[in-house]
Amino acid sequence: MRSLTAFMALVVMAAALPARAGGQARLMAETCAACHSPQIHSGIPTLAGRPAGELLRLLLAFRDGSRAATVMDRIAKGYSGEELGAIAGELAGGVGP
C-alpha cells in the first residue's frame, strides 16, 4: 500500500507540471515505470521504445473511456492532451519504462 501511495503522489506531482518546461515531460514519463518497467514482470506492457503515435492513441483512448482499463483511465484523465503527447514522445524515445 505504501508503494501505491508513493506512486500516486508522483503522478499527482507530475500532472501539476507543465509538459514543456525543461525535463518535466521526462519526469512524467518516468513515473510510468512504477507499473510499466520491464523489470516488474507483472504482465503489464513495457512502453519504452513503442511508437509515439501508438502510445498517444492509447493514452487518449484511456482518457476518453473508449479503451477498457483498471487504473489507466483515471491516470490519463489527470493529463492534458499536450501532456499526454509529451509523455508519449518521451516514452517513444526510450525514456522511462
C-alpha positions in Angstrom: 0.0 0.0 0.0 2.9 2.4 0.8 4.3 2.0 -2.8 0.9 2.7 -4.3 0.6 5.8 -2.2 4.1 7.0 -3.3 3.3 6.2 -6.9 0.0 8.2 -6.8 1.9 11.1 -5.2 4.4 11.1 -8.1 1.5 11.0 -10.6 -0.2 14.0 -9.0 3.1 15.9 -8.8 3.9 15.2 -12.4 0.4 16.1 -13.6 0.8 19.5 -11.9 3.9 20.4 -14.0 3.8 21.9 -17.5 4.7 19.4 -20.2 7.1 21.7 -22.0 9.1 23.0 -19.0 12.6 21.6 -19.3 12.6 17.9 -18.3 9.1 17.8 -17.0 7.9 15.5 -19.8 10.7 13.2 -18.9 9.6 13.2 -15.2 6.1 12.5 -16.2 7.2 9.6 -18.4 9.5 8.2 -15.7 6.5 7.9 -13.3 5.1 5.3 -15.7 7.9 2.9 -14.7 6.2 2.1 -11.4 4.0 -0.3 -13.3 5.4 -0.5 -16.9 9.0 -1.3 -16.2 10.4 -4.4 -17.9 11.9 -5.4 -14.6 8.5 -5.8 -12.9 7.3 -8.8 -14.9 3.7 -8.2 -14.0 2.1 -8.8 -17.4 1.7 -5.0 -17.8 3.1 -4.0 -21.1 6.5 -2.3 -21.3 6.2 1.2 -23.0 9.7 2.4 -23.8 10.6 2.4 -27.5 7.0 2.0 -28.7 5.9 4.5 -31.4 4.8 7.8 -30.0 1.6 7.8 -32.1 0.6 4.4 -30.8 1.2 5.5 -27.2 -0.7 8.7 -27.6 -3.6 7.0 -29.2 -3.8 4.5 -26.3 -3.4 7.3 -23.7 -6.2 9.3 -25.3 -8.4 6.2 -25.5 -7.9 5.6 -21.8 -8.6 9.2 -21.0 -11.9 9.3 -23.0 -13.0 5.9 -21.8 -13.0 4.2 -25.2 -10.4 1.7 -24.0 -11.1 -0.6 -21.0 -8.8 -0.1 -18.1 -8.4 -0.9 -14.4 -6.5 2.3 -13.5 -5.1 3.9 -16.6 -8.3 5.6 -17.4 -8.1 7.5 -14.1 -4.5 8.3 -14.5 -4.8 9.6 -18.1 -7.7 11.9 -17.1 -5.2 13.8 -15.0 -3.2 15.0 -18.0 -4.0 17.4 -20.9 -3.7 16.3 -24.5 -0.4 18.2 -24.7 1.0 16.5 -21.7 0.0 13.1 -23.0 1.7 13.9 -26.3 4.9 14.9 -24.4 4.8 11.7 -22.3 4.3 9.6 -25.4 7.2 11.3 -27.1 9.5 10.7 -24.1 8.5 7.0 -23.9 9.0 6.5 -27.6 12.4 8.0 -27.2 13.3 5.3 -24.7 12.8 7.3 -21.6 11.2 5.6 -18.6 9.7 2.1 -18.6 
